[in-house]
Amino acid sequence: MFHRYLLAAALLLAAAPHFTHAQTTGSVGIGTTAPDASAALDIVSSSKGLLLPRVAATTGIASPAPGLLVYQTGAPAGFYYNAGDAAAPSWQQLATTGSITGGDNLGDHIATQNINLNGQKLVGGTTARAIRGGLAINGNGLLTVGAPRVHPDSTNRYGVRLTDLDQDFIITSDQGKGPANPISVSGAGDRMMWLSYYSAFRAGGVTGDRWNTTSSNSAAIGNYSAAFGLDN
């Protein structure tokens, strides 16, 4: 029997270098004899992963250490870490694309850098109407609300609504600066426009092209002018 124990111990010692190797730096390597000095544990494999402890619910862990990481199998399943302390745990799910805790969710926090919409919109829901009526900012700083209408709708129009406004509303610009044809809107229609290049304002409707801002008709917009109503 004693010889069997010696044989088993010898086999374990022979196999150990293939799996674990401790360095003088305090680093431990699995699958490598040269673990990175900056890592306490360095695992190297091209065909296997790391399987962390799995729990049905993080709330079942007593006095979890800060930073403790586990995989919760119960809903919502995913990786969780304790952002609190042992006395008052605060389990946070690691971001997953498309989830309510994912990287696209702004959350309840203070932004520390600019938010790049990358051609996307800020929307108020997931319906087609909400997406069409979203707020967009392009690479030139042009802010748009809504999109071209796809069907008549007289009761729920897209736009901007300032409710119970108790502060001043001011638009500032510098006449003669910026593009002379800033808005790609022409022809007949109802609209309200502030044209900063001309310091001109239009509100109402036209049946012709007198409010065009294209180069061939820009003379129709006079500097420091205003027009209201229909065809004025």
N, C-alpha and C positions, 0 to 999 in steps of 0.2 A: 504493500500500500504506500509506504514512504517513497518508493521509487516512482510510483505513479504521480505523486505530488511534485516530485522534482522534475519529471518529464513535462508536466503541465506548466510549471513555472518557467521552464526553459523555452517552451513554445511561445508563451506570452511575451517574454523578453525579446525573442527573435522577431515577433510580429510587431512589436511596439514602434520601432523606427519607421515603419511604413505608414503609421497612422498619427502618431503624436511625437513631437520633438520640442523639448523645452530649451530655450536659449538663455544666455546669461542676462539678456535684457529683460527677461520676465515674459517674453512673448511665447505663445504656444502655437504650433502649427499642426494642422491636420491636412495630410496630402502634400505637405511640403516640409523640407528640412531647413528652409530659410524663411521663417515667418517675418513679415514686415515689422520693423522695430517700433512702429507707431501703433501697432495693434496688440491688444492683450491676447486675442485669438485670431489666427489667420487660417481660413479654410480655403483650400484650392481643389476644385473639381471641374471637369468639363462635361460631366454627365449626371451629377447629382446635386440636390439642393440642400438647404438647411430647414429642418422641420422643427419649428418652435413649439413650445407647450400649447395644447389646445384645451380650452375650457368651454363649458356650456354657456357661462355668463361671467363676465368680469366681476360682477358684484359678489360672486361666491368666493373670491380670494380675500382672505383675512389679512389686514394690515399690509397692503401691497407697498413695496418700496417705490420711491419716486423714480420714474423712468422705466418701470417694469413693463416689458413687452410680451404680449400673448396674442394668440389667435382665438377669437370668440366664434364658436360654431353656431350659437343661437342667433336669431335675428336681432338686429342686422349683423350678419356675419362679416368678419374682417379682422384686420390687425388693430389692436388697441394698445395704447401706452398710458401709464398713469402720470398725468401732468400735475397732480397734487402731491400729497404726502401720505404717509401710512395712516395718520389719524383722519384725514379728510381726502380720500381718493377723488380724482377727477379724470375719469377715463375718456380719452379722446381717440376717435377712429382715425387711422392714417388715411390720407386723401386717396380716393379712387375716382378715376375719370367717369363722369356722368352721374355719380352719386350725389346725394344731398350734402355729403361732407367732402366732396371732391374739390380739386384745385380751382374749378370755375366758380365755386360758391364764395362770395365775398365775406360771408360770415358777419359776426358782430364784433368788429375790431376796428382799429385805426390803421388806415393804409400808410405804409412807409415808403411807397414809391408810386409812380404814375401807373394808371391802369390803361393798358393798350387794348382797345376793343378789337383790333386786327380785322376790321371790316365787318364785325358783328354789331348787334344792336342791344340796347338795354330795353327789355320788354316787360310787360306786366302780366304775362301768362304764357301758356303754351298753345293757345288756339291760333288759328290762322289769322283772325282779326287782331289779336294781341301782337303777333309777330309783324304783321304789315304796319301796325301803328306804332312800332317801336321808335326809340330815339337813336340816331346814328351820328357819328362824328368821323368825317373822312380825314385823310392824311394832310389836307390843307386847312383843317380846322373848321370846315363847313358843317354846321349842325342842322340836321333835318329830323322832323317828326312826321311819322307816317310814310305812306308810299302811294303811288298812283292807284286810284280806286279801281276795283275790279268789277263793281256793280253798284247801281244806285242804292243809296241808303240815306234817308232823310232824317233818321232819328238818332243815329250813333255815328257822328262824324269824328274823324281824327283831328287833332289840333292841340293847342296850348290853352289851358284855362288857369287864370290867376284868381283864386277864390279869397275873398275878404282881404284884399291887398291893403295893408296899412302903412306901406312904405312907398317911396318914390320909385317910379319906373323910368329909367333913363337910357337912351341910346346915344352914344357918342361916336363921332367919326371925324375925318379930316377931308374936306371937299377937295377933289382933284387928286386924291391919293388912292392907290389900289387899282383894280381892273375897271375899265370903263363899261364892260359888259359882264357884270358879275352873276346875273341870273339868267338861266337858259329858259325863260318863259316869254312867249310872244303870242301875238294874235288876240283874238277875242277871248273873254273870260272874266270871271270875278276873282279879285285878289287884293291883297294888301301888301305893299312893298315899301321898304326903306332902302333907297339906293345911295349908299355912302359916297360913291364917287361924285354924285351930283348934289349930295345933301338934299335929296328930294324924296317926297312921300306921296304915295298913291294908295287910295282906298276906295273900292267900289267896283265898277265893271266897265268894260269897253266892248264894242261890237266890231272894232277894227284893229288897227295896229299902232294907234297913237301912244300906247304905253310900252311899245317894244323897246328893248334895250340893246338890240343888235347894232352893229356898227353902221349899217345903212340907214337906220332909223333913230340913231341916238339923239339926233337934234330934237326929237319929240319930247325928250326929257330935258327940261331946263334946269340950270343950277339954282338951288334954293327955291325950288318950286313945290307946289302941293296941288293935288287934285282929288276931289271927292265926288261920289255919286256915279252916274252913268254917262259915259262918253264926255267927260270933262277934262 
